């Protein structure tokens, strides 16, 4: 396949992979529509066998290999979803797969890749270092490298998602696509803009991983420094050249979301859709919830929920971060009387306003020179941000000095 793809390539990919990849549903979400003010449809790609859209591109790329390439096998660098997709479809097609995973790849993803039959090499403190080793395997062992987001076959496979969306929501006004290296955005935007150019295709990236927007501005891929992000699936240091050339002119706009907005989107999906979606997969909802797309009010909007492989070791922290961002979990320090009944008076105030105390700690040592007072560090649960503001107003009215501890942005 040449270093370019067309709508015909995407249609051919669909025929090629349809027996091995699920046709995922794209239902209307009434609760998300109520929360966002849009008519929200969710493309449930996290229901694929390995939990992400990556299966489409992986299977298509594998089926495009020559007999000799299939015999020798393939390799790739990946921290998770691409590795899982290659492992699964390589196993089903009888193609040997070796994946190089950086040391920060979640243990559960390493384990699942091995269970799916892949040879897993854990090496490199970055994606670039892992990719360098995978490239060595190409030179030394004759393996074929399958790039996770800049391979023509992978991009064409991802584009099949766009074809399905247009069939499932034929009158969609906008489709929101998570942006990492750009492979998904390239395939989906090519499919949608070729068939229905009036549909807006909006990319969304994490503020801590801006490789695509940087490449778009520079008109070529540029190495960027990424910061830790809940959307680890989007955290690439350099966008794909082919992906940028395809998606760049077809995206209507790019939205950037914060870590707090990503966390809130993950929790909204859990609460309202009963769906566990990883940070990268929830980025499309984060874009709508952020308030940065007011022009979509009342419009039919499709969210690509592209992955569900969230690391359970961080899930509890993510939920807490989202509750803080939502104003439903707060921590503050208050100065109260250290005389008998001082704490009871304080907790009665909390009870009367309907606040639930999660934790409370006395601090007599570092509370200043007033020996008649004591600091209390409180963690409380509230209904929402308005309820939290009401609590702080009541503390002020009662003459209780206090200051809030700010969560992560």
N, C-alpha and C positions, 0 to 999 in steps of 0.2 A: 504494500500500500504506500502511495506517495505521501510526502509530508503536506498533505492538504486533504480536507474531507468535504463532502457535499451532502445535500439532502438524500441523494441516492445511496450514499454510503450508510447513512443512518437507517434508511428503510431496509437496506440489505442486512444490516446488523440485527434489526428486529426479527426478520425471518430466520436468521442464523441462530439466535439465542432463545427463541420463544419456548423451546422445549425444556430449557434448563433454568430459566429465570421466571420468578413469579410476576404475574400481572397484578400489581398492588392496587388496592382501592383508593378512591379519592373522594371521600364523603364530605357533605356539608357539616360543619361544626356549629351547632346552634349556640353553645355556651361561648365559644371564642368569638363568634359574630357579635354577640351581645356585649362582650368586653371591649372589643376593638372598634365597633361601629362600622365594620366592613362585613361583607358576606364572605365568610372564610371557608375555603375547602382545603383539606389536608391530604396531601399525597403521602401515603403511609409506607415509605420505602424502608422503614426500620423493620418491616415484616418479612423482608427477604431472609433466606436461610441463615446467612451469616450476619444479618442485622444492618445492612447498608446497601446503598445504590451501587457500590463498587462492583458488585457481581456482574452488572450489565457489561461494563467495559472489560473486566477480567475475562469473562467467558468469550466475548467477541474476539479479543486479542488472541486468546489461545486457539480458537477455531480458525484463525487466519494463518497460523503457523504452517510451514511446510512439514512433510513427513520427517525429514531429517531434524528439523528444529524440535519437533514433538519428541523425538526419540532422545535427544540430548537433554531436553528440559529447559526450564526458564528460571530466572531469578529476578528479584526486585528488592528495593529498600522500602520499608514501611514500618510505621509504629503501630499499625493495627488493621484498619478496615480493608485496605488493598491487599495486605498479606493474607488476611482471612479469606477474602474472595478468591485469590489465586489458589490458595491451598485447597479450598472446597472444589472449585471447578477443575483444577489440575487433577485432583483425585478422581473426580467423576469421569474425566476424559482420558485418564491413564497417562498424564503428562507429569514427569517429575518436577517438583517445585522446591526451590531453595530461597528462603526469604532471610534477608539481613535486617534485624530489628535493632534500633539503638537501645542503649542501656536503660533509657527511661520508659520504654514500652511497658505497659501494664502486664504484670505476670499472667493474668488470666488470658490475655490475648496471645502471649507466647505459648501458654499451655494449649489453648484451643487450636492454634495453628499446627502444633504437633499432633493433636488428636485427629486433625483433618488430613494428616499424611504428609505434611511439608517438613523438609529439613529446615530447622531454625538455627540461625547463627545470631547470637546477641553480641553486638560489638559496635562501638562508636558512641561518643557522647552527644552527637548531633545527627540529624538526618543526612547531612552532607558526608559525614564520616562513614555512616552505614552505606550510603550510596557508592562511595569510593570502593569499599570492599566488594559490593555486588558487581561493580564494573570489572574488578579484578577477576571475578569468577567467569565473566564473559570472555576475557582474554585467555585465562588459564585452562578453563574447562569447556569452552565452546558453548556456554549457555546463552540463551536469548534474554536480553534485558527487557522487561515489560514495565515501562514507566507508569506510575500511578495516575498521572494527570496530563501528560504531554505526549502520549502515544496516540497516533491516529485511530487505531482500533479501539482504544480505551475511550477516546472522546466520542467516536461514533456510537459505541455502546451506551454511553451516558446520554446521548441524544435521544435514545428510544424513550427515555422518560418524558421528554417534551412531546413526542408523538402521542403518548398515552394521555397526557394532561389535556391536550387539545380535543381528544375524543371524549374524555370523561367530563370536562367542563368546557363545552364548545363555545360558550359565550363569555369566557373569562376576560376580565379587563387587565389583570396583571398577574404575573408569576414572580415569586420572590425566591432567589437562588442563593444558597450559601457560597461564599467565595474563599477558596484557599489558594491552590495552585492554578485554578481556573478551568480544569477539565470538565467539570459538571456544567459550569456556566457556558462554556464553549459549545458543548453538544446541545444543551437545552435551548440556548439562544438561537443557534443555527436552525434547529428544527422549527421553533416557534416563529421566528421572523421570516423564514422561507414560506411558511404556510399562512400565517396570520400576522402580518407586520404591524397591525394596529395594537396588538397586545403588548403591554409594557413588560419588559423583562428587567427586574431590579436585582442587582447583586448586593449581598450584605456580608461584611467582613468584621472580624473582631478588632477592636482598637489595639490589641496587643499583637496582631498579626496582619500587617498591611502590605504584604508582598504584591497583591494584585493591583491595588490602587497606585502603588509606587511605580509598578511597571507601566500602568496605563498612562500616568503622567509623563514618564520618561520615554514612552513609546517603545520600550524594550524591557525585558526582564532585568531587574536590579536586585542585588543581594541586600537584604534588610536584616536587622536584628529583631528577632521575635522575643516577646516576653511570655512568661507562663500564662496560659489561658484555659478557661473551661472548654473552649472550642478547640481542643487539641487536634482535631481532624482538619482544622483550617490553618494550623501553625506551620506553614512552610516558609523558608527563608528566601525563596526565589520562585516566582511564578513561571509557568511554562511558556516558552516562546510561541509555540503553535496555538496554545490555549488563548494567549493574549491577542494574537493576530485575529482569531475568530471571534472571541467574545467582546473584545474592546469596542469595535464599531457597532455592536448589536445591543449592548446593555444601555438602557435608558438612563440609569443612574446607579451610583454606588452609595450605600448607606453603611456607616460605621457604628457599631454598638459596643457598649461598655461591658465589663465583666458582671456588674450588677444586673444589667439588662439581660444578659445571657442566663444568669442564674434564675432570674424571675421568670423567664420564658420556660425554662425546664420545669419549674414548679407549677406554673400555670397549666402546662400540658399534663402533668401528673394529677392536678386537682380537677381540672375541667374535662380533660379527654381520657383520663385514666391510662395515660400512655407514658412510658419511661423512654425519653429521647435524650441522646447525648447533647452536649453543648453545641457542637457544630450543626447537628440536626435541628436544634431549636432556634438557630440564628435567624431563620426567616420570620418566626413569630416575634423574636426580640425586635426586629426592625419595625414591625407594626406597633408593638407595645411602646416603643421608644418615643412615639409622637413625631417622628421625623418624616412621616409620609402622610400628612393630613389630606393630601389630594386623593387618597384612596377611600376616603369616607363614603360609605354607601356603595362601593364598587365590589365586583366579584373578584376575589383575590385567592390565588392558589399558593399555599405554603408547601415547599418541598421539605418534608421532615425526613432528611436523607440518611439518618443513622440512629441506632439505638444502643450502641455499645458503650454505655457509660461505665466508668470505673467505679465500682461499688465502694471502694475504699474512700472515695471523696464525696460520695452522695450525701452523707449526713452533713458534711461541711457546706456543700452546695445548697442544701435546703435551708440551713441556718442563714447563709449569706443572702438568699432570696427573701427570707422572712424579714431580715434587717432592711433590705432594700424596699420591701413592701410596707414597712412601718409596723410590722406585726411582732417583731422581737426587738427589744431595746435594752441597752445597758446604760445606767447613769449612776453618778455618785451624788449623794445628798448628805447634808450636814443636819443632824437631828440632836435633840437633847439627850444627854447621857444620864439624866435623872430617871428614877423609877417611873415606868409608864411611857417613856419617850418612844421606845420602839413600838409599843402597842398603839400609841396615837398615830404614828407614821403608817403602820400597816393597816390601821382602820381606814385611813384616808385612801390607801390603795384599794381596799375592799369596796369602799363606797363608790368608787369610780368604775369598778368592774375590771380592774387589772389583776391578772394572775401572776403571782410571784414565782419565778422559776428558781431563783437563787438569791441569797442575801448574805453579805459578809460584813462584819463589824471591823472598823479600823480605828483603834484608839491611838496608835503610835504615830501615824503620819497625818494627823488631822489639825495641825496648827496649834496655836497657843491657848485656845479656849478650852480649858479643862472641863468645862461643863457640857461640851459638845463631843460628838463622835461622828465619824464618817461612816456611811453604809454604802457599799457597792451593790447595786441591785440589777438583776437581770429579770425582765418582765415580759409577759406576753400580752399584746393588745389586739383589738379587732382590726385596726387599720391605722394609717398615718394620722387621720383626724382624731382618733381616740388617743393616740400617743401625744398629739399636740394638746389635747384637753388635759391629760395627766400633768404635763409640764406647767400648764396654766394654773392648775389647782395647787401645785407645789409652790409656785410663786405667790399665789394669793394667800397661802398659809404661812408665808414668810420663811419657807424652807429653801435655803441656798442649795443649788444643784447645778450640775453640768453633765451633758450627754457625751457618751463615748461614740465616736463616729465609726461606722462599718466601712468595709472596702468599697471603693467605687468600681 
